[in-house]
């Protein structure tokens, strides 16, 4: 927890520097925020049992893994990337992982920077919100393959509707097959909705329907026909912890969704801002659905960046710069910071240590007992025995 709070304070301090009139200070502080963001994720320590599997695959990959691709349950782009890192660059896995995440964070940084028209104040604010957005860590940094696809998609946002967008999405699909679903985003963007009432109505009605007896009855009818996918349809909310976590996240998405809709003037939006707004609405809808249908989380991960982007868009409606900066700090510290501390603490108690609690940097100061890590607990749950230490 000390590590998380310390880096959070550094983020906030650098954000304050970005509010200065010096262009050089803004660029340096924004870049440092990006580097800190990478340190937390790129040097992550024993996040999940998936990362153990990725490491075992990386250490054992040979040319035959590419030739006989079918036995490998990974996309060909990810297989080739692992082969290059292991057998051409001769990198240890921890360095390979750090370099891949550096690429991911750089793509995110470049993507949001272009979407926000190179406004360093807003870019810094967005990156800080991402740092305090627990779900970004719990899914983005855990899913190694999809993290690459997500970062490529964020980079491609600026090119939605052009040939370059489709090319980048095709590349993203080589690392995670779910990226193919993003090909339909331009169709969603083209749908015109002049009134904000439809957006707010969807956000209000979807939770009411998802938690209604009608939805439970429909799920009970279709479950026998879903086979192996039935387990992914069942809500995670069965457990005590999950009920708390998803209840909090539902409330967060519900409140932020309605606030952004209220504050944003659709008539004043530019073409780029209109795309951000529509994808923000899509994120909120998917998030509310995913709390009941966990299978949707694979799709939701691509759009998580649009929660803070929607908030950034809402802040553009505040004309007073001093009021805007004070409100931003209040949002960062209270609405995201304190809320996040509670969420992480809840997950930490039942799930073991994971980022942003523990990073490779912390190993310099003290040894983290392996039996307390999230990876250890996940290995026990999955196979009944923990794997040996691999770092």
C-alpha positions as CSV (number, residue, x, y, z in Angstrom):
1,X,0.0,0.0,0.0
2,X,2.9,2.4,0.7
3,X,4.2,1.9,-2.8
4,X,0.8,2.7,-4.3
5,X,0.3,5.8,-2.2
6,X,3.8,7.0,-2.8
7,X,3.5,6.8,-6.5
8,X,0.0,8.3,-6.3
9,X,1.6,11.4,-4.6
10,X,4.3,11.6,-7.2
11,X,1.6,11.5,-9.9
12,X,-0.4,14.3,-8.3
13,X,2.8,16.4,-7.7
14,X,3.7,16.1,-11.4
15,X,0.1,16.9,-12.4
16,X,0.4,20.2,-10.4
17,X,3.6,21.0,-12.3
18,X,1.7,20.5,-15.7
19,X,-0.6,23.4,-14.7
20,X,2.3,25.9,-15.0
21,X,2.7,28.2,-18.0
22,X,6.1,26.8,-18.9
23,X,5.7,24.5,-22.0
24,X,9.0,22.8,-21.1
25,X,7.8,21.9,-17.6
26,X,4.5,20.6,-19.0
27,X,6.3,18.3,-21.4
28,X,8.8,17.0,-18.9
29,X,6.2,16.4,-16.2
30,X,3.8,14.7,-18.6
31,X,6.6,12.4,-19.8
32,X,7.6,11.6,-16.2
33,X,3.9,10.6,-15.5
34,X,4.1,8.2,-18.5
35,X,7.3,6.7,-17.2
36,X,5.9,6.3,-13.7
37,X,2.8,4.7,-15.2
38,X,5.1,2.2,-17.0
39,X,7.2,1.4,-13.9
40,X,4.1,0.4,-11.9
41,X,3.0,-2.0,-14.7
42,X,6.1,-2.9,-16.6
43,X,7.9,-4.1,-13.5
44,X,4.9,-5.8,-11.9
45,X,5.5,-8.7,-9.6
46,X,3.6,-12.0,-9.6
47,X,0.4,-10.6,-10.8
48,X,-1.6,-13.6,-11.7
49,X,-1.3,-17.3,-12.6
50,X,-1.6,-16.3,-16.3
51,X,1.7,-14.5,-16.1
52,X,3.3,-17.7,-14.8
53,X,2.0,-19.5,-17.9
54,X,3.3,-16.8,-20.2
55,X,6.7,-17.1,-18.6
56,X,6.8,-20.8,-19.0
57,X,5.8,-20.5,-22.6
58,X,8.4,-17.8,-23.2
59,X,11.2,-19.9,-21.6
60,X,10.4,-23.0,-23.7
61,X,9.6,-21.4,-27.1
62,X,11.5,-22.8,-30.1
63,X,11.2,-22.4,-33.8
64,X,9.0,-25.5,-33.8
65,X,6.5,-23.5,-31.7
66,X,5.9,-21.3,-34.7
67,X,6.0,-24.1,-37.3
68,X,3.6,-26.2,-35.4
69,X,1.4,-23.3,-34.3
70,X,-1.8,-25.2,-33.7
71,X,-0.8,-26.9,-30.4
72,X,-0.1,-23.4,-28.9
73,X,-3.2,-21.7,-27.5
74,X,-1.8,-18.2,-28.4
75,X,-2.2,-16.0,-31.4
76,X,0.5,-16.1,-34.0
77,X,1.6,-12.5,-33.5
78,X,2.2,-13.2,-29.8
79,X,4.1,-16.4,-30.6
80,X,6.4,-14.7,-33.0
81,X,7.0,-11.8,-30.5
82,X,8.0,-14.3,-27.8
83,X,10.3,-16.1,-30.2
84,X,12.1,-12.9,-31.2
85,X,12.5,-11.9,-27.5
86,X,13.8,-15.3,-26.4
87,X,15.8,-16.6,-29.4
88,X,17.0,-13.5,-31.2
89,X,17.3,-10.8,-28.6
90,X,18.1,-13.3,-25.8
91,X,16.1,-11.4,-23.2
92,X,15.1,-12.8,-19.8
93,X,11.3,-12.9,-19.4
94,X,11.2,-10.1,-16.8
95,X,13.0,-7.7,-19.2
96,X,11.0,-8.9,-22.2
97,X,7.7,-8.2,-20.3
98,X,9.0,-4.8,-19.2
99,X,9.8,-3.8,-22.8
100,X,6.5,-5.0,-24.1
101,X,4.6,-3.0,-21.5
102,X,6.8,0.0,-22.3
103,X,5.6,-0.3,-25.9
104,X,2.0,-0.6,-24.6
105,X,2.2,2.4,-22.3
106,X,3.9,4.4,-25.1
107,X,1.1,3.5,-27.6
108,X,-1.5,4.6,-25.0
109,X,0.3,7.8,-24.3
110,X,0.6,8.6,-28.0
111,X,-3.0,7.6,-28.7
112,X,-4.6,9.8,-26.0
113,X,-2.2,12.6,-26.7
114,X,-3.4,12.8,-30.3
115,X,-7.1,12.4,-29.4
116,X,-6.7,15.2,-26.9
117,X,-5.1,17.5,-29.5
118,X,-1.7,17.5,-27.7
119,X,-3.2,19.2,-24.6
120,X,-0.5,18.2,-22.0
121,X,-2.8,19.3,-19.1
122,X,-5.5,16.9,-20.2
123,X,-3.1,14.1,-21.1
124,X,-1.5,14.3,-17.7
125,X,-5.0,14.3,-16.0
126,X,-6.1,11.3,-18.1
127,X,-2.9,9.3,-17.3
128,X,-3.4,10.0,-13.5
129,X,-7.0,8.9,-13.7
130,X,-5.8,5.7,-15.3
131,X,-3.4,5.1,-12.5
132,X,-6.1,5.5,-10.0
133,X,-8.5,3.3,-12.0
134,X,-8.2,-0.1,-10.4
135,X,-9.9,-2.0,-13.2
136,X,-7.2,-0.9,-15.6
137,X,-4.6,-2.7,-13.5
138,X,-6.7,-5.7,-12.6
139,X,-7.3,-6.5,-16.3
140,X,-5.0,-4.6,-18.6
141,X,-1.7,-5.6,-16.9
142,X,-2.8,-9.1,-16.1
143,X,-3.8,-10.1,-19.7
144,X,-0.4,-9.9,-21.3
145,X,-1.6,-10.7,-24.9
146,X,-4.7,-8.5,-24.8
147,X,-2.8,-5.7,-23.3
148,X,-0.9,-5.4,-26.5
149,X,-4.1,-5.4,-28.5
150,X,-5.7,-2.8,-26.2
151,X,-2.8,-0.4,-26.6
152,X,-2.8,-0.7,-30.4
153,X,-6.6,0.0,-30.4
154,X,-6.1,3.1,-28.2
155,X,-3.4,4.3,-30.7
156,X,-5.8,3.6,-33.6
157,X,-8.6,5.7,-32.1
158,X,-7.6,8.8,-34.1
159,X,-7.9,6.9,-37.3
160,X,-11.4,5.5,-36.8
161,X,-13.1,5.2,-40.2
162,X,-9.9,5.2,-42.3
163,X,-8.0,2.3,-43.8
164,X,-5.2,2.8,-41.2
165,X,-7.7,2.0,-38.4
166,X,-8.7,-1.3,-40.0
167,X,-5.0,-2.2,-40.6
168,X,-4.1,-1.5,-36.9
169,X,-7.1,-3.5,-35.7
170,X,-5.9,-6.4,-37.9
171,X,-2.5,-6.2,-36.3
172,X,-4.1,-6.1,-32.8
173,X,-6.0,-9.3,-33.7
174,X,-2.7,-11.1,-34.2
175,X,-2.1,-10.7,-30.5
176,X,-5.6,-11.3,-29.2
177,X,-8.4,-12.6,-31.4
178,X,-11.0,-10.6,-29.6
179,X,-9.6,-7.5,-31.4
180,X,-11.7,-8.6,-34.5
181,X,-14.8,-7.2,-32.7
182,X,-13.3,-3.7,-32.9
183,X,-13.9,-3.8,-36.7
184,X,-17.6,-2.9,-36.0
185,X,-16.7,0.3,-34.0
186,X,-16.9,2.6,-37.1
187,X,-20.5,1.3,-37.7
188,X,-21.4,2.2,-34.1
189,X,-19.8,5.7,-34.4
190,X,-21.9,6.4,-37.5
191,X,-25.2,6.0,-35.6
192,X,-26.5,9.5,-35.0
193,X,-28.2,10.3,-31.6
194,X,-29.1,13.9,-31.4
195,X,-30.7,13.7,-28.0
196,X,-28.9,12.8,-24.7
197,X,-32.1,11.3,-23.3
198,X,-31.5,8.0,-25.1
199,X,-28.0,7.8,-23.6
200,X,-29.2,8.5,-20.0
201,X,-32.2,6.2,-20.5
202,X,-30.0,3.3,-21.5
203,X,-27.7,3.8,-18.4
204,X,-30.7,3.9,-16.1
205,X,-32.7,1.0,-17.7
206,X,-29.9,-1.5,-18.2
207,X,-29.1,-2.0,-14.5
208,X,-32.8,-2.3,-13.7
209,X,-33.2,-5.0,-16.4
210,X,-29.9,-6.9,-15.6
211,X,-30.9,-7.2,-11.9
212,X,-34.5,-8.0,-12.6
213,X,-36.3,-11.4,-12.2
214,X,-37.0,-11.2,-16.0
215,X,-33.3,-11.3,-16.8
216,X,-32.7,-14.1,-14.3
217,X,-35.5,-16.1,-15.9
218,X,-34.0,-15.6,-19.4
219,X,-30.6,-16.7,-18.2
220,X,-32.1,-19.8,-16.6
221,X,-33.7,-20.7,-19.9
222,X,-30.6,-20.4,-22.1
223,X,-28.0,-21.8,-19.7
224,X,-28.6,-25.5,-20.6
225,X,-27.8,-24.7,-24.3
226,X,-24.6,-22.7,-23.6
227,X,-22.4,-25.7,-22.7
228,X,-18.9,-24.6,-21.6
229,X,-19.8,-21.0,-21.9
230,X,-22.4,-21.3,-19.2
231,X,-19.9,-20.7,-16.4
232,X,-18.9,-17.4,-18.0
233,X,-22.5,-16.2,-18.1
234,X,-23.1,-16.8,-14.4
235,X,-22.4,-13.7,-12.4
236,X,-19.3,-13.3,-10.3
237,X,-21.5,-11.7,-7.7
238,X,-22.0,-15.1,-6.0
239,X,-19.1,-14.4,-3.7
240,X,-19.2,-11.9,-0.8
241,X,-16.2,-10.0,-2.1
242,X,-17.5,-9.8,-5.7
243,X,-20.9,-8.5,-4.5
244,X,-19.1,-5.6,-2.9
245,X,-16.7,-4.9,-5.7
246,X,-19.2,-5.0,-8.5
247,X,-21.7,-3.1,-6.4
248,X,-19.2,-0.3,-6.0
249,X,-18.2,-0.4,-9.7
250,X,-21.8,-0.3,-10.8
251,X,-22.4,2.7,-8.7
252,X,-19.3,4.4,-10.0
253,X,-20.2,3.8,-13.6
254,X,-23.8,4.8,-13.1
255,X,-22.9,8.1,-11.4
256,X,-20.1,9.1,-13.7
257,X,-22.1,8.1,-16.8
258,X,-25.0,10.4,-15.9
259,X,-22.8,13.2,-14.8
260,X,-20.8,13.2,-18.0
261,X,-24.0,13.1,-20.1
262,X,-25.3,16.1,-18.1
263,X,-22.1,18.2,-18.4
264,X,-21.3,17.5,-22.0
265,X,-22.9,19.7,-24.7
266,X,-23.3,17.4,-27.7
267,X,-23.8,20.4,-30.0
268,X,-20.4,21.9,-29.1
269,X,-18.5,18.7,-29.7
270,X,-15.9,18.4,-32.5
271,X,-15.7,15.3,-34.6
272,X,-13.0,13.8,-32.4
273,X,-14.9,14.7,-29.2
274,X,-18.1,13.2,-30.5
275,X,-16.2,9.9,-31.1
276,X,-14.9,10.0,-27.5
277,X,-18.3,10.7,-26.1
278,X,-20.0,7.8,-28.0
279,X,-17.3,5.4,-27.0
280,X,-17.6,6.6,-23.4
281,X,-21.3,5.8,-23.5
282,X,-20.5,2.4,-25.0
283,X,-18.0,1.7,-22.2
284,X,-20.6,2.6,-19.5
285,X,-23.2,0.3,-21.1
286,X,-20.7,-2.6,-21.4
287,X,-19.5,-2.1,-17.8
288,X,-23.1,-2.3,-16.5
289,X,-23.7,-5.4,-18.5
290,X,-20.4,-7.0,-17.6
291,X,-21.1,-6.9,-13.9
292,X,-23.8,-9.6,-14.6
293,X,-22.3,-11.3,-17.6
294,X,-18.5,-11.7,-17.0
295,X,-17.9,-12.8,-20.6
296,X,-18.3,-9.2,-21.6
297,X,-15.1,-8.2,-19.7
298,X,-13.0,-9.3,-22.7
299,X,-14.7,-6.7,-24.8
300,X,-14.9,-4.1,-22.0
301,X,-11.1,-4.0,-21.6
302,X,-10.7,-2.3,-24.9
303,X,-12.8,0.6,-23.8
304,X,-11.7,1.2,-20.2
305,X,-9.7,4.3,-21.3
306,X,-12.9,6.0,-22.3
307,X,-14.1,6.3,-18.7
308,X,-11.4,8.9,-17.8
309,X,-11.6,10.3,-21.4
310,X,-15.3,11.0,-20.8
311,X,-14.4,12.8,-17.5
312,X,-11.8,14.9,-19.4
313,X,-14.5,15.8,-21.9
314,X,-16.8,16.9,-19.2
315,X,-14.2,19.1,-17.7
316,X,-14.0,21.1,-20.9
317,X,-17.3,22.6,-20.0
318,X,-15.8,24.3,-17.0
319,X,-14.6,27.8,-18.2
320,X,-12.7,28.9,-15.1
321,X,-9.2,27.4,-15.2
322,X,-8.6,27.7,-11.4
323,X,-12.0,26.1,-10.6
324,X,-11.2,23.4,-13.2
325,X,-7.8,22.6,-11.6
326,X,-9.2,22.5,-8.1
327,X,-12.1,20.2,-9.2
328,X,-9.6,17.9,-11.0
329,X,-7.6,17.5,-7.8
330,X,-10.8,16.8,-5.8
331,X,-11.8,14.1,-8.4
332,X,-8.3,12.5,-8.4
333,X,-7.9,12.4,-4.6
334,X,-11.5,11.7,-3.4
335,X,-13.6,10.1,-6.1
336,X,-10.8,8.0,-7.6
337,X,-8.0,7.9,-5.0
338,X,-10.0,7.0,-1.9
339,X,-12.5,4.8,-3.8
340,X,-9.5,3.0,-5.3
341,X,-7.8,2.5,-1.9
342,X,-11.0,0.8,-0.7
343,X,-11.3,-1.4,-3.8
344,X,-7.7,-2.5,-3.8
345,X,-7.7,-3.2,0.0
346,X,-10.8,-5.3,-0.5
347,X,-9.2,-7.3,-3.3
348,X,-5.9,-7.5,-1.5
349,X,-7.5,-9.0,1.6
350,X,-9.1,-11.9,-0.3
351,X,-6.9,-12.2,-3.4
352,X,-3.3,-11.7,-2.4
353,X,-0.7,-9.1,-3.2
354,X,-0.7,-7.8,-6.8
355,X,-0.1,-4.5,-8.5
356,X,-0.3,-1.7,-7.8
357,X,0.6,-3.1,-4.4
358,X,3.9,-4.7,-5.3
359,X,6.3,-4.0,-8.1
360,X,9.7,-5.4,-9.0
361,X,11.1,-2.2,-7.5
362,X,10.0,-3.2,-4.0
363,X,12.2,-6.3,-4.1
364,X,15.1,-3.9,-3.6
365,X,13.8,-3.0,-0.1
366,X,12.4,-6.3,1.2
367,X,11.5,-9.8,0.1
368,X,7.8,-10.4,-0.5
369,X,6.6,-13.8,0.8
370,X,5.5,-15.8,-2.2
371,X,2.6,-17.3,-0.3
372,X,1.0,-13.9,0.1
373,X,1.0,-13.1,-3.7
374,X,-2.1,-13.2,-5.9
375,X,-0.2,-15.6,-8.2
376,X,0.2,-18.1,-5.4
377,X,-3.5,-18.0,-4.5
378,X,-4.6,-18.3,-8.2
379,X,-2.3,-21.3,-8.7
380,X,-3.8,-23.0,-5.7
381,X,-7.3,-22.4,-6.9
382,X,-6.5,-23.5,-10.5
383,X,-4.3,-26.6,-9.9
384,X,-4.4,-27.3,-6.2
385,X,-0.6,-26.7,-5.9
386,X,1.5,-23.6,-6.2
387,X,4.2,-23.3,-8.8
388,X,7.8,-22.9,-7.7
389,X,9.3,-19.4,-7.5
390,X,10.3,-18.2,-10.9
391,X,11.7,-14.7,-10.3
